[in-house]
């Protein structure tokens, strides 16, 4: 399969995951509103932003080099811009979960999901700064840039799968909380919706990686 054919599958699963996530947050989880007095609506900003930023936009940025019919400078600019937008909006999503924890008097950064998420966020920012200085500003020699490029690409894909891992552990964590509190039956529609959302996110990451390899 060519890169364009694989990227079509990536886009389909990316859009599907976004739709399923919206259905879950709007239909089952009371909506999305950062400045709400309803803590649940504040929290819901977090999964939406984290998916859109570090997974969907991050994946689109990775695929930009294979899917945009333009010269390399244009593709590089789109790549860096999408990653920058993702990081900025990711700050909003991260602030939302801290705000929710303050509202609900819940401790911060206590779970594996939060550790992976914080790590991904910090490394994402460092990766962007490194890429901007090294490849956009060309602060190093051509030979150094050529030797660092495979590392930059590999680390970028690793970050995408770290973000996917954070999303899947987050969905599983929320599903477990809801099940233990009696608010979710493992066999009802909401539970299946959460599972299908996780699968769509995973397959998006898989096909983004395949696009980058083709």
Secondary structure, DSSP 8 states (H G I E B T S, - for coil): --HHHHHHHHHHHHHHHHHHHHHIIIIIS----TT-S-HHHHHHHHHHHHIIIIIIIHHHHHHHHHH--S-HHHHHHHHHHHHHHHHHHHHHHHHHHHHHHHHHT--SS-SHHHHHHHHHHHHHHHHHHHHIIIIIS--S-HHHHHHHHHHHHHHHHHHHHHHHHHHHHHHHHHHHHHHHTTS--TTSHHHHHHHHHHHHHHHHHHHHHHHHH-
